[in-house]
Structure formats: structure tokens, C-alpha cells
Amino acid sequence: MDSTASTALPDLWDRLIGTQPDPDLWVVLATMVAALAVVVPHTLWRVSRNAITIAHEGGHGLIALFTGRQLTGIRLHSDTSGLTVSRGKPHGIGMILTAAAGYTAPPLLGLGGAALLAAGRLTLLLWVATALLIAMLIMIRNAYGALTVLVTGGTFVVVSWLAGPQVQAAFAYAVVWFLLLGGVRPAFELQAKRARGGAGDSDADQLSRLTHVPAGLWLFLFHAVSLCSLIGGGRWLLDV
């Protein structure tokens, strides 16, 4: 084996599993404010919500695979909606978990990211996120979706390999804050649509038909997961 390769592989592994120092508190607070700035204003949210849709549909797809369903494709649309198609029994626990994974995926990914950052695993976080985006790209079935995932994944690759430690830390904290904060808003948007008589085929309504549990209770679950993830993840990020 080439000596350079034999040296590089352990170095790469050490870099992956190694820990990095926590950034200054002002960096953590600044990235939180930056995340709020792209989540709260409606104009910016219409663009940034595409990233939440990636996590939402990725959650559907990942759980579909884990529960033994056949994932056939994922589509992401310019109106920030998406569609994940899988084959298998149209009922049962696999279908229920797959349907429930969408709205819960972004905040839970944020919570997991916050746990990694709290443990100093910044590089691991960036590389895992990159790997998930590459895996998702394989299942994308429309041009807009492919472009969105390519741009997002490309950003992670550039930051992971070319940026300095301070930039990587700021980027990682901004992404995790965005998932935590951005994961809260879709459930409220769904609640508002349902109050106006819309979103009749939403995840909550599909779950209601699958389980005979009122859609409002599933919506409550989405709220509970996103808000608890924000509180728990925020505490980890702020180290309080």
C-alpha cells in the first residue's frame, strides 16, 4: 500500500471522530440571530423553507427505507412543497412511521446536530450531513429538486473541505439553529391551513386516516416534537 495513502486514512479518520473547541458565545448567538432572520420574515422564509423541505422529504424517505418500504423517488418543488413515494403496504406501522417522519425530521435533525456540537463533533456533523444529502440526491426525480439538493450539498462540501475552523463552526451552528427554529414554523403553517379548511391531504390527515386518531392530535405531536427539540437543542447550543 502506498505510504501516503496509509498515512492519510488514519489522519482522515482522526479528523472525522476528533473533537473541535466550542466557538465563542457571540458566534453561537450571532448564528441564532441569523437563523431567525431567514425564518421569521415571510419573504426570506419562502426561499429558506426549501432547506426544511429537503429535511422533511428526506425524513419520509429515510424512515421508509428503515421500515422496509421500497423508496421509489423524491420530488422537491419550487413552491417549497415536496413528495416522497414509496411502495409497500398502504397501512401498518411502516406507513404510519413514514408519514409521521416529515414534520418531525427537521427539528429532530436539529436536535441531533445540537448534540453533536455540544460534544465537539463539528466535523462529524458536517460530513454526516453531506453524506445524507448525497444519498438523497440519488433518489431525486425532478430537475428543481436535484438542483436544490446539489446546491445545498455543494455548500456543505465546500465548507467541510475548504473553509477554516472558525467558518466551519459558524456554518454548523447556523445550520443547526436553522433546523431547530425552521422546524417549528411548518406545523403552525399547517395548523393555519387546516383552520381555513385547506390541506386536506396533509401528513396529519393521512395519519388520521391510517390510525383513526384525530388529525389535531397528530398536529399536536408535530408541535410537541418541534418545540421540545428547540428547547433541548437550544440549551445544548447555548451550554445552559
N, C-alpha and C positions, 0 to 999 in steps of 0.2 A: 504494500500500500504506500502511496506517495506520502512522504513525511509531512508535507504541508497540509494535506487533507486530514491526516491522522491528528495533527495539532489543531486544525480548525474546528473539527467536530466537537471535541471537548470544550473548546472555547465557546462555541455556539450554544452548547447545552448549558454551560455555566451562565452565559448571558441570559438564557431563557428562564432558568429557575432561580437566578440570583435576585437579590433584593436591591431596591434603589431607595435613597433617602427621601423622606417626605418633603414636599415643597414648602415654602414659607406660607403662613396663613393667608397673607394677602393674595397669593396666587389662587388658593382654594376659593376665597371669597370673590375674587375677580372673575373666575370661571363660572361661579354660580350666577353672578350678575349677567354674564354674557349669555348663559343658557336661558335665563329668564327673558333676556332681551329678544331672543328668537322664538320664544314660546308664547309670551303674553300678547304682543301686538298681532292683530289678525293678518295684516299684510305679510309680515315675515313668517308667521306660522303657516301660511298657505304653501310656502316653499319648504320650510324646515320639516313640516309634517311628513314629507316624503321619506325621511330617515326613520320616523316612527313606523311608517307603513312597511318599510323593509323589515324592521324587527317584528312587527305584527304578523306579517305573512310568513316570515322565517320561523316564528313560533309555531304557527299552524303546521308548516312543513316538517319541522324537526320532531314534533310530537307525533305526527302521522307516521313517520318512519319508526320512531321508538315503540309505537303501539302495534307495529306490524302491518300498517296500511301501505299501499303502493302509491308513492308520490309521483304524479304524472306531470305536474307543471305548476309554475307560479307566474302570475301576471301582476305588474305594477302599472298603474295608470296615472296620467298627468293631473287628474283631479284629486290625487293622493288616496284613491281607493285601490283595492287590490283583490286578487282572487287566487286561492290555493286549491288545487284539485287533487284529490287522492281517491284511490279505489279501495274498496273493501266493504264490509257490512255497513249498510246505511243506518245502523243503530248499534248500541252496545257501548262499553266503556271506552274503546278506542276512538270511536266517533265523538263521544262526549268530551274526552280529554283534548282531542284535536280542535274541536270547536271552541273550547274554553281557553285554549292557549294563545289566541290572538291578542286580546286586550290585556292579558296578564303578562305577555312576553316582554314588552319594553320595560316596565317597571322592575320585573324580576331580573332581567339582564342588567339593569342599572344597579340593583341591589348586589348582584354577584360581582359586578365591576367595582362597586364600593368596597366590598370585602377584600378583593384582590389589592386595591390601592391601599387599604388600611394595613394590609400585610406587607406592603412594599413591593408587590409583584407587578410593577408597571409594565415592564417588557412583556411579561406573560400575557397580561391583559391585551396589549396591542396585537400580539401575534395570534392569540386565540380569536380575537375579533376579525382579523384579516382572514384566517382560515375559514371561519364561518361564512364570511362574505364570498369567498372563492367557491365554497361548496354550494352556496345559494345560487351563484351565477350560473352554474351548470343546469339548474332547474328552471331558470327564467325562460319564458316562452313568448316574449314580445320585445320589440326594439326599445321602447321607452324604459321598460324595466331593466333591460340589460345595460342601457346607458347609465341609469341611476345607480345600479349596483357597481358598475365599473368605476364611476367617478368616486363613489364612496370608498370602495376597496382600494382604489389607487391612492386616495388620500392617506389611508392607513399605511399602505406600503411605503410611501414617500416619508411619512413621519417616522415610521418604525426604523427605516434603514438610513435615512439621510439627516434627520434633524438631531440637534443636540439634546442632552438630557433635560434641560430646562423647558425647551419647546415640547418635547415628548410628554413631560409631566403636565404642562398646561393643557395640551391637547387631550390627554387621557382624562383629566379631571373635568374638562369641558364636556367631553362625550358622556361621561357617567352622569354628571349633573343634568345634561340634556335628556338622557333616558329616564331619569327619575322624575324630573319636572314635566317633560313632554309626555310621559306615560300617564300622567294624571288627567290631562285635558281631554283625550278622546272619549273617556267614559262620560264626562259631563256633556260633551257634544252629542253622544248617543242618547243620553237622557233627554236632552232638549229636543232632538228629532222625534223621539218616541212620544214626547208630550204634545207635539204638533201632529201626531198621527202618522208620522213617517217611519222609515227604517224598519218596515215590517218583516224584512228578511235578514235582520241583523244577527250577529252571533248570539245575542241574548235570546232573541226569538227562536232561533234554530235550537238552542239548548233547551228552551221551554218545551218545544215540540218533542225533543228527544227524551226528556226526563219527566215531563208533566209537572215541572216546578215553574212557578210564575217567572216570566222574564224579568220582572222587577227585582226578584231575589238574585238572579244572575248578575243583573246590573249592580246590585249592592256588593256582590262579590268582587266585581271589577273595581269598584270604588275602594273597597277594603284593601285589596292587594296593592293598588297603586299608591294609596295614601300611607299604608304601613311601610311599603318599600321606601317611599320618600322620607319618612321619619327615620327609619332604621338606617338607610343608606346615608342620609344627611348627617346623622350622628357619627357614623364612621368617617365620613369625609372631613368633618369639622373636628373630629377627635374629641368629642364631648361625651 
